[in-house]
Amino acid sequence: ENESEDRLARERIEAKNSLEGYAYNLRNQVQDKEKLADKLDASDKEAIEEAVKDTISWLDDNSSAEKEDYEEKEKELRGVADPIISKVYGSGGAPGGEGGPVDDDM
């Protein structure tokens, strides 16, 4: 019984640490000119910064959330950030970055 509680507590802490680490890492990448800062357009950068800010604020307010809550919040953050980051690295000539013709002429 105690072992089960310990395992659940450990999993909850790991989920929290994972979310926290991802959020802060993402924030640092977005602010670092050598990483993402100069590669993002303003709206994408703002979207990631807003999602990170919301996540960090949520973490501050929910320090005793359940493992599933942390995992869900990380999924939400990744849902915002991953497509933007993929777009940045996909346009750098990386294989698999093609999604068909894009017409940017206005």
Summary of the structure (lengths in Angstrom):
residues: 106
radius of gyration: 17.2
end to end distance: 65.0
largest distance: 65.0
contacts: 254
relative contact order: 0.13
helix: 75%
strand: 0%
